[in-house]
Amino acid sequence: MLLTGAKGETRKQIISGLRYKKNGPYKMLRKLHKTLTAKSNQDAVLIANGIFSQEGFPMEESFVATNKGNFQSESRSLNFSNRKGAANEINDWVNNKTKGQISSLIKPDMLDAALTRLVVVNSIYFKGLWKSRFQPMNTKMKPFKAGDGNVLSVPMMSQLSVFNIGLATTPHGLKYKVIELPYHGNTISMLIALPSDEDTALSRIIPHISTATVQGWTKLMHMRKVHLAIPKFTADAEVDLEAPLAALGIRDMFSQERADFSHISPVGLHVSKALQKAKIVVNEDGTKAAAATAAILLARSSPPWVMVDRPFLFLIRHNPTGTILFMGQINQPRA
């Protein structure tokens, strides 16, 4: 959203850091935004973009119009000299757009009555319903070996069903399982990566996982009937993006002297804070009951158990575009 208003070195850094094409990524981003917010994902994915500016602050019309066209972003004027009131208004907007899941994003002390001119907000909320639901009666307290070595008792969901499962190997020969759990509608899936050997730390596998690796998993996976057990969990994270963006070479936009956002306004602007807040809830909810019946359980060869009972990586992927919407690691499940 800020790229539209960036110029010179500030623009170059954003383009190279985010691996965009020189002429700007808008066509791709606009298409992606449209696909993700399509009716088929309406209940599962909510994306909201907003530009909040100081009352009377002059903004280039093209900046506002481009962001509306690309990201359906809303624009609103606020009085930042009333820090609490402005923070409340932004937080209420985010809370409303994420159905109450992200209730507080901005703290009043992040706003400066004299200096804040613009707050640009992006929020994404995801709550998928499994294609094949976990039955709550099958959720039992089971041991989970946490990242710090402690064994915890956690609510573990399980179901007997057919899942896409594969075995991947890092360049150093470490093996890890990959499991795909589709959400209702089939356009979005959760992918879980779990070291095959209980003694292999998840941290040894994560550095080898890239976009290309995730795309390559498709070839390794096959549909198999298994008893799958995964913990219920809720994960939320609040990340200050300044350090990660600086590591990608995006530094000037945070500098009062070097930032160049003259395509937003002739008034000198720089980014004082870049925050991201994400939340994901994983429970039994699905659109239909798991397809298992008593007859399957009586089959002569009992399907194997796949137990996700130690630290794992999860990714939420939009399958038609390959976009990773969320990614995180669970070292200690918190329901």
PyMOL commands that set and color helices and strands:
alter all, ss='L'
color gray80, all
select helices_A, chain A and resi 3-5+8-17+26-36+39-41+61-71+83-97+108-110+136-138+202-204+206-208+211-220+242-247+252-254+294-297
alter helices_A, ss='H'
color red, helices_A
select strands_A, chain A and resi 45-54+74-78+118-126+140-145+151-169+175-182+188-195+222-231+233-240+275-282+305-307+312-318+323-330
alter strands_A, ss='S'
color yellow, strands_A
deselect
rebuild
show_as cartoon
